[in-house]
Structure formats: C-alpha cells, structure tokens
Amino acid sequence: MWIKIVQDALFLSTSRLKIAYARGHDLSSLNRLRRVNTEDGFVLVEIAVAVFVLALLLGSVLPLLRAETVSARGAATDRRMAAVMAVLAAELARSGHLPCPASDTDGVADIACSGAATGRVPAASLGLPAAAVQDGWSRPFTYAVDARATQTADLTDWCGQADGFDALTLDGATPHHPLVLLVAHGPGGGAWLTGGGRAPGAASDAEMENADDDAIFATVPIVASGPDRFDDRILAYAEPAFTSMHGIHCPVAAVGSGQGE
C-alpha cells in the first residue's frame, strides 16, 4: 500500500510538471516564466513531500519486513523438523530401527554408532534432498539418537527395549531423556556447515551445549541477541510418544514387555 501512495505522489508531481510546461508555451514570455516558476515550486514541494513520506514508510516498514522474514524462516524450520521426524518414524516402521547419524557431509548414515550418537541427519540414506534437513537459514540440523534405538532387529525388539532409551539428556524441557532429537541452530552459531565443521558464534551456555556433540542438550527461553543469545529450536521425542505420534503400534507380542510409559 505504501508503495502505491508514493507512486501516486510522484505521478502527480510529474503530471504537474508536464502541465506547467504545456501552459508555458501558450503565454507571454513574462507570464510563462512566472507560471513555470510557480508550477515548478509546487512540483519541488510535492517531490520533497513524497521523498519524506517514503523515508518515513521505509523506516517503519523495513523492521517489520525483517521480523516477518525471521518469522517465516522459523516457521519453515519447524515444518522441516517435523517432516524429518516423520521420515525417521517411517524408517523405524520399515526397518525396525532408527538410522545412525551421518558423521560425514555425504549424508550417509554411519554403519554403527554407540552411546548418545550425534551428527548430521543422514539425508542420503533416508532419500532426502540436502535442503530438507536444513533450517530456514540453510544450516543443517544436528541429529542425536540413543544408539540402542539404531540396533533393534524389528518393532518387537524395539518395543521390548523402549523403556531403556535414556542415553540422551535434554535440560530445560520435557522429555528429559529423549530417544531422538533434532536441533536447528538458527542464525546464531553452532550449526553444522555444509562443508564440514560447525559455524562459529555460539553465544550462551545453552547454545554451546547444543553444539559440543556430547550426550547433553539444553533449551532456554529465546534471547534474540547479546552474550546470552539463544535461538536454537529443538524437537525431541521419548517413547512411547515418538511411535504413537507417528501412528506406529507395537506388535501384540511386545505389549507389556517393558515399553516405557
């Protein structure tokens, strides 16, 4: 709307200049000069007003546009994280276990992993394009999984062990011991870089915790800037929430065999 206002103001100013010029050709030299000077004065004032209005509008709109961009990127991040979790659940339903993280930039899941395994989402192994495992700032997610959840033979085996998937710790949120977790590190530091390593600039203790590749992750309220900045997004599931959320049901033989509440 503000663009239309400025366009109308500039169009009106230009039209007045053209009218002043046309009228000047039909008057005596003296009157023509007076008329053109008068019209030019109006035109300059209108242009100045239009420029002033444009400056005011830009000053008020640009911060809103930046905020909308951040919001849009955050929303895209949330959608991609949820989609990756759904693909991981589909892999569990298909093979009876979750994949190990990818420790390399090729996106291929490691053949074996142990403990609290942390790395990249194995996009190539899951048949996903690289963009699907990146946040709204084009930075790859961190993927962490209890390695025991990558070693089960089938769903019956999975459901029998689910109560013991507790290698990961998530401080500041529920579940406290997720079996699978994704971190989107946002525009701040800590994210995997597409060429290897992690982006520098993790600020707060919580951001650094989420980028140190150990078994512990943390979440705190969002802080936009400063030494306590925290802009990570975390999506985590424990059992039985992960399977039930994605419509996966334990075989009858596994019911009551130790599945966690």
N, C-alpha and C positions, 0 to 999 in steps of 0.2 A: 504493500500500500504506500509506504513512504517513497519508494522509487517512482510510483505514479505521480505523487504530489510534486516531486522535484522535476519530473519530465514536463508536467503541465506548466510549472512556473517558467522553465526555460523556454518552452514552446511559445508561451505568451510573450516573453521578453523578445524573442526573435521576431514574432509577428509584429510587434510594435515597432521594431527597428525597420522592418520592411515597409510598413505603412508610413513611417516618418520619411523614409527615402522617397516613396512614391509621391507623397504630398509635396515634398520639397521641389519637385520638378514642375509643379503647376503654379507656383507662387513667384513673386518677385524675388530678386536676389536677397534683399534685406529680410523680407518675411521668411524666405526659405531658410536662411541661416538661423533666424530666431526659432522657427518651428523645429528644425532639425536639432538645434541645441537643447530645446525643451524636451523633445522626444528622447534624445539621447540620454538626458538626465534621468528621465523615468526608466529607461531601459537599464542603465547602470545601477540604479537603486534596486530594480527588480532582480537583476542578476546577483547583486550583493545579498539581497534577502534570500534568494534561492540557495546560494552557497552557504549562507549562515544556517539555514534550515537543514541543509544536507549535512553540515558538520554536526549539528545537534543530534540529528537522527542517527548518524553513524556512531556517534559517541554513546548513544543509548542502545543501539541495536547490536553492535558488534559483541559486547559482553554476553548478550542473550544468545547470539549465534554460537559463540564459543561454548556456552553452557549446554545448548541443545546438541552440539557436536559431542561433547563429553557424555551426555545422557544417551545419545544414540549409540556411541561406541560401547558404553556399558551394557546397554540392552542387547546389542549384538553379541557381546561376550557371554552374557547369561544364556542366550539361546544356544550358542555353540557348546558351552559347557554341558548343558542339559542333553544336547544331541550326542556328544561324545559319551556321556554316561549311558545313554540308551544303546549305543553301538557296543559298548563294553558288556552291557547286560545281554545283548543278542549273542555276543561271542560266548558268554557263560552258558546260555541256553544251548548253543550249538556244540561246544566242546567240553563243557563241564568244568571249565576253569577260566580265570581271567589271564590275560597276557602279562608277561613281564614288561617293564618299561623298556624303551629303546635308549641305550647308552650312547648311541652314535646319531649323527644328523641324518642318516639314511632312513630313519623311521621304522626300522626293522626291530621287532621285539627281541630282546636277549633270549637265548635258548634256555637259560636258567637264571634264577635270582634267589636271594635269601634275605631273611630278616624283614626289615622295612625297606622295600625296594623303591628307589626314587630315580626318576629320569624324565624322558620325554614320552608323550603319548606315541605308541607305535603305529603311526598313521598308515605306513605302507602295509604292515601286517594286517591291519583292520580294513584295508581297501579304501582309506580316506585320503582326500587331497590335503596338501600341507595347510591350506588356508582354513580347513575345518578344525584344526587343532591349534589355532592361534586366536588370541583375543582381538578386541576391536582396534588395538594399536599394532596389530600384525606381529605380536610376540608370542612364541609358543608357550603352551601351558606346561606346568610341571605336573607330572603324574606320579602318584605314590600308591603302593598297594602292599598289603600284607602278603609276603611271598608264599605263605601256605595256601592262599587263595589261587595261586598260579599252578599248584601241584596236584590238585584234586583230579581224580580219574573221570568222574562224572557227577551228575547232580546229586545222586545218592551219597556219594563220598563227600561232596561239598556240604550238603545239609547235615551230615554227621559231624563235621568239623567246625561249622559256622560259629559255634559258641566260643571257639578259641582264637578267632581272628582279631587279635588285640595288639599287634606289633606297632601300630601307628598311634600317635597321641596328638590330639587337637586341643590345645589350650584355648579357653575362652569361648567355647561353643559346644553344642551337642551335635553329634555323638562325640564323646571324649576319646573313644577308641574306634575310629572308622576302619573298615577293611579296605576302602578305596577312596581316593581323594584327588581332586584337581585344584590347582592354584592358577589363577590368572593374575599376573603381577602388575597389570595396568601400565600407565605411562611412566611410573617410577622405575627404580632399578630392581634387579633380582631375576628378571625373566631370562629364559634360555634365549640365546641368539641363534639365528638361523645358520650361521657359520660355525657355531661352537662357542662354548663358554657361556657366561651369564652377563647380562647388562649391568654395568656398574651403577651405583647410586642408591642402593637400598638404604633407607634412612633410619627408621625406627628399629628397635629391638625385634619387633614382630615381623617387619619386612625382612630383616636379616635372618631370622629364624626360618622363614619360609624359603630361603634361598641357600641354605647351608647343607642340604642333601642328607640330613640325619633323619631320625625317626619322629622328631617332634615338629609340629606346625602350630601356628598361633593366629588368632584373629582378634582384633580390637575394633572399636568404632572408627569409621573413616575420618582421617585427618588430611585435608587437601594439600597442605604444604608445611614447610618447616622441618626441624630436626625430628619431630615425632610423626612425620608424614606416614600414612598408611593407606594405600589404595589397592591392596590385594583383594581379590574375590576368591572365595573358597566354596567348593561344592564337595560335600563328603557324605558317605553313607556307611552305616554299620548294617549288620544283619539283625533281624530279617527285613529291615526297611528297603535294602537295595533290591532284593528279589521281588518283594511284594509290590514295590513301586513300579517295577517294570513287567509285572504280570507273570513272573516265574514262580512255579509252585514246586515244592519238594515232592519227590515220589512218595507214594504211600509207605513204602518200606522204611523211609527215613524219618517219618513222623514220630516224634518222641525220642529220637535217638541222640539228642543233645543240641538241637537247634536253639540258638540264643533267643531270648525274649527281647 
